[in-house]
Amino acid sequence: MINYRNLTMADAKAMNDLFNNEIASKGFFASIPLEEFKTRYLSDPDFNFDGVFGAFDNSELVGYAVGLIRAQNAANPNAPGYLNVFVVKEQYQKNGIGSHLIEMVEAYIKEQGRPSIQASFYLPLCYRWFIPGFPGHDHPCAPGIRVNSPEYFFLLHRGYAAIGFEDAFHLPLASYEYSPSIIDIKKRNEEDGLSIHFYREGIDHGLEEFYADIQAIDFEKCIRANLLLDKPNPFLVITNKDNEVKGWTGALWNEESGRGHFDGIIISESVRGRGLGKALFSSLAYESKKNGAQFMTFYTGLNNHARYIYMGAGFKIVQTYALMRKTFKK
């Protein structure tokens, strides 16, 4: 007989073992060391065992599901709750255990006054995954539910709908070079006083005006946070002839796996339509290679026009994720 209850920190090792043995062992998601599982996941400010439910066969944990309410949304009654992860031991699958665990999470989210539950890009706790066909190439966060995976169909059949899609892009950098068209774009813009280079403190200026222009708070936070470091990471900008910043792409540094970090890319409306977005992104890939990065990965929305910049630079779509939501009946 299967028994269900809220999990506690005493169940941490069993939860971690189940994730590693049933999910990470399949080779797509990375395994998680126990101490990282405790510090990165179970100690996250959004994590609360009140929303974590386990299924037991006698004393053995055979499945669990995690529901979350984001702390930043605590005062917003219209914000969704989140289904973060669910796993059932293989020999116990197809017996209704997963469905019951999901129902327990949904009941918890409803009790918190949330109108819906979501498994999407905004998951507070992210799981590292590997690029199929490229051993060791990874991305630090899965943005949703893999399209056409068993989990995707499981949720579809339980009332969850895909409300958006994110495509994951990947490119090995060993042989990356500027294309002739990018070289031409850079040259033509330089003739008009628009150049791409690493930010020069004390020379380049106008960041406050740039923030106001782009109206993108997440990008602004990235730039500010980097500049507040004792030793800021270098980052590429577009400047005009007066050294005013008109474009930016994130800080240049490499993750332990060899992945070149990518925060994003944005340019001022005043210099769009000149190919500078393509040139700036290509410059990031090229400089990342020079900096020792072995590959780059990132994802972007299905309807984001920037995807054509990425594909034009040689990046390939390697996985599509669905952003899934279930709205509760009143």
N, C-alpha and C positions, 0 to 999 in steps of 0.2 A: 504493500500500500504506500502511495506517495503522500508525504506530508509537506506542507508549505508553511513558511514563516519568514518574518523579516530577518535579514542577515545582520551580523555585527562584525566588529573588527576581529573577533575571534575566528571568523570564517575567511579571513583574508587569504590565507595560504590555499585553502580549498578553492576559492574563487579564482585565484591566480593560476593554480594547476589546471583547472577546468578550461580556462581561456587558452592556455598554452597547448594543452593536449587536444582540444577539440577544434580550435580555430587556427592558432598559429602553426600547428603541425601540418596544416594543409599547404603551407608555403606561400600564401598570399600576404597575410598579416605577419608582422614580426612578433616574436615571443617577447615577453616582458619579464625581466628579473623581479623577484618578489619585493625587494626593497624599493625599486622604481615604482612598482604597482602601488605600494603603500604611500610613497611620498608624492608621486605625480598624480595619481588618480584618487585614492581614498582620502588624501589630505587636501584635495582641491576645495576651494571655498564654495563651489557649487554642489559638491557631493554631500549627500545626507543619507544615512542608512535607512531613514524612514521610508525612502522610495526604492529600496533594494529588497528583492524578494527571491527566496531560494526554494528549490524543490529537493526533497530528501527521500532516498530509499533507505529506510532505517537511519543510520547515521551518515550515510554517504551523500554528499552534495552532487546531484545529477543535472542540475540546471539552475540558472538564475537570470534575472533581468533587472536593469538599472533604470529608474526614472529620476529625472532631475528638474528642479526649478532654478533657473539662473538667478543668482543674487542681484545682478544688475537690473533684472526685470521684476523684482519683488513688489514694487509699488504699481506695476502696470497689470491690471486684471485682464487685459486683452492679449497679453503675451502668452504664447503657448508653453506648455511643459515639454519635456524632452524624453524620448526613449533613447537611451544612450547605447546600450548593448544588450543582447540576449543570446544565451547559449544553452543548449541541451546536449548532454552526452549522447553520442550517436545511437547506441543500442536502446535508448529511451525515447528516441524521436518517433513522431507519428502516433503518439499515444495521448495527445491533448495536453501534454505538460507545457510546451511552449505557449500554447494558446492561453492556458490558465495563468501563466506568469505574466503575459502581456495584459490580460484582464486585470490583474492585481496592480500593475503599474498604472494602467488607465484609471482605475478607481482612485488611486493615490493622487494622480494629477487632477482629477475632478474635485477631490476633497480640498485641494488647494485653490479651488475657484477658477481654474483655467478652462477656457472654452475649447481648447484643442491640444493635441499632442503631436510632436514633430520629430522626425529623424532626418536631419538635414545638415547643410553646410555649417550651421551655427552650433554644432555639438560642442558643449563645453570641454568634454574630454575626448581627445583625439587619439587615434590608433595608427601607428606607423605601418606602411604597406610597401610591398616590393613591385617593381615594374616587371611585368611578365616578359621573359626572354632575355633579361639583362641582370644577371646575378649581382647582388650587392647594391644595385641602383634602387633607391627608395624615395618615398615621400613621407614627411613627418605626420601627416594627418589625412584620414579618409573623410572626404567632404559629405558623405551621405551613404546611401545604400547602393551597392553595385547593381547596375541594371542587369537583369536576367540571371541574377544569383538566386539561390534558394531562399535567402532572406527577403529579396525583392518580391517574389511571388507569395511568400508567406504573409507579408504585410498587405499586399494587394487584396488577398482573399479575406483579410480581416478589417476591411474598410478604409485602409490607407490609400491615398491617391498621390500620384506624382505631381507636384506643383512646380517643378522646375528641374533642370538637369545641369550638371557640371561635367565638363570634359577635362580629363587629366592629360597634360602634354608632357613630352619627354624628348630630350636630345642628348646623345653622347657628344662631348665637346672636343675630343682628341684631334679631329681634323677640321674643326670649325674655322672658317675664314670669312672675311667680308666678301659679299658678292659684288660683281662689277656695278650693279644697279645701286647698291648702298654706297659704294665709293663715289658714284656720280651724284647721289643725293647730298652727301656730306660736302662735296666740293661746291655744288651750286649754292647751298645755303651759306657756306663760309664766305662766298663772294658777296653775299648780302649781309654779312656780319653776324650770322647765327652759327654758333659752333657748339660741338659736343666735347666735353672734357670733364675731368674730375673737379669737384667743387674746390675752389680756392678761397679759404678763409681770409678775409681782409681785402679781397679783390672782388669776388662775386658778391652781389648783394640783392636785396629786394625779396627775401624769403617771406616776410610778413605780407607783402603785397601779393606774392605768389599764392600763399594760403588763402587769402581772401578771394583771389581769382578762381582757383580750382574748386573751392567749396567741397573739399573731400577730407573730412575730419580724420579718417583712418590713416590716410597718407600723411597728413600734417603731424599726427602723433608719431609716426615712424621717423620722420625727419627730425622732429624735436628730440625724441628719445635718443637717437643716435648722436646728435650734437651735444647732448648732455653727458655723454660718456667721457671718462678721463682721457681716453684716446679714441675719438670717433672713427668708425670705419669709413674708408673712402666711398664716395658715391658720385655717380655721373649726373651732370646737369646740362641743360641747354641754356646758353646765355646769348643775349643780343650784343650789339656793338658797344653798348654802355655797361656791359657786364651784369645786366639784370637777369635773374633766373626766370626762365620761361618753360622749363621742363625738368623732370626729375625721374630717376629710377633708383630703387632701393640700395641700401648699404651693401658693399661688396665684401663677402666673407664666405668661407667654406665650412660646411658641416662635417662631422666626423666621417660620414660615409663617403665623402667626396662630392656631395651635392653642392652646387653653387647656389647660395641663398637668393631668393627672389621675393621682394616685398611688393612689387608692382611697378607700374609705369604710368605717368600722366604728364600732359603738356598743356600749356596755356592755350585758350581758344584763339588768341591773337596770332599764334604761329602754326595753327593747324592747316592741313591741306598742302603741306610742303614736303611730305614724306619723312618728317622728322621723327614721328613715332616709330616707324620702321628702323630708321637709322639709330635711334637711341637704344632700342631693344637689341639690335644687332651689336651695338657697341658693348652693351652689358654682357652678352654671350661671349664676345671676343675677349673682353677684359677678364671675365670669369675664368676662361680657359688659361689666359696668361697668369692668372693668380693661382693656378693649380687645380681648379675644379675639374672633375671628371665628367660631370653631367649636370643638367638642370631639369627640374620638374616643377610644375605648377598646374593650376586648373583655372578654368574660366567658364562663365555661363554660356549656355547654348546660343543665346542671342547677342552675346558680346561681340561687337565688330572687331575688337582687338585680336580675336582668334585668327583672322586672316593675316595679321602682322606676324603672329607666331608661326603659322604654317608657311608663310612666305620665307621665314628664316630657317626652315627645315625641320621644325618640331613636328612630331607625330602624336596623334591622339591615341593613347594606350588604354584608356578605361573611361567609361561614362558612369556617373553616379546620379541617382535620383534623389531629389529632395522630397520627402514624403510626409504627408500630414493627414491626420484624422480629426474631423470636427465632431465634437460630442453632440448628441441630440439633446435638446432642451426638454 
